[in-house]
Amino acid sequence: IILFSSFALAEDANSVSIIINKQPSGTYNFGDSVTIPLTIKSLTDVTGNLIMDLICSGKSTNFYRNGVKLSAGQEQRMDSVLVLSKENVGYSTGTCKVKTTFGPQYILSDEFKISDILTIVIKSGEEEYAPTDQIIIQGEVTKENGDLVNGFIELEIFSGNDSQNKYVETVNQGFFSINLALPPETAAGPYLISLNTYEKDLTGEVTNKGFLDYSIKIKQVPISLEVFFENIEIEPWTNLRLKAILHDQTGLN
């Protein structure tokens, strides 16, 4: 009786087949949708719930649950969609799989990657500027999956640890352009340009983000010349002594 019961359970467990019709592959960023079409076949009458979980770095998050009722020999196709939002999958990133479970049976999808990384590439801009120059920085922002970004970019200028200016612009179809207006008295020397780009979902929460730091140099520009005479009066055939001081844009020597 025990042997017969064990055989019956095993047969029932193997009576259902779960087939992934199209495997997820490559890299997906937050905001993308991953469609995972499935087919369920059964040799016997079955009723239960089809459960799909996203597994990333050992962390499991349920994103799909649907009731299934099949007669013997029947099959059913199901088009499940995994929307990559913080609400659905939290902060799951890295190498992931989808586990599909029906009763005692389960199947794992191929591995794919979930990323929140944006990449900034500078397309135009110089390394050295005069303080009165028009500084235009243009570039492109892409997701790790290769798609163009629609979001925002912040630019901040640092001299040492002190922030000098901050600018915010939009990123449209991956393109951004920032026009910097530095004060004419900006001191000469190296400055750090810090770029921070990001996308937001409908709730205003940041989804994908990226960073880039690079340096520019502000030139020292002569602005005024002061001349000092050692004596107001001088006799003919004697040396004239004077001192000249050249000031840059800050008014310093």
Stockholm file with secondary structure:
# STOCKHOLM 1.0

chainA/1-253         IILFSSFALAEDANSVSIIINKQPSGTYNFGDSVTIPLTIKSLTDVTGNLIMDLICSGKSTNFYRNGVKLSAGQEQRMDSVLVLSKENVGYSTGTCKVKTTFGPQYILSDEFKISDILTIVIKSGEEEYAPTDQIIIQGEVTKENGDLVNGFIELEIFSGNDSQNKYVETVNQGFFSINLALPPETAAGPYLISLNTYEKDLTGEVTNKGFLDYSIKIKQVPISLEVFFENIEIEPWTNLRLKAILHDQTGLN
#=GR chainA/1-253 SS CHHHHHHHHHHHHTTEEEEESSCCCSEEETTCEEEEEEEEEESSCEEEEEEEEEEETTEEEEEEEEEEEECTTCEEEEEEEEECCHHHHTTCCEEEEEEEEETTEEEECCCEEEECBEEEEEEECCSEECTTSCEEEEEEEEETTSCBCCEEEEEEEEETTEEEEEEEEEEBTTEEEEEECCCTTCCSEEEEEEEEEEEECTTSCEEEEEEEEEEEEECCCCCEEEEEESCSCCCTTSCCCEEEEEECTTSCC
#=GC SS_cons         CHHHHHHHHHHHHTTEEEEESSCCCSEEETTCEEEEEEEEEESSCEEEEEEEEEEETTEEEEEEEEEEEECTTCEEEEEEEEECCHHHHTTCCEEEEEEEEETTEEEECCCEEEECBEEEEEEECCSEECTTSCEEEEEEEEETTSCBCCEEEEEEEEETTEEEEEEEEEEBTTEEEEEECCCTTCCSEEEEEEEEEEEECTTSCEEEEEEEEEEEEECCCCCEEEEEESCSCCCTTSCCCEEEEEECTTSCC
//
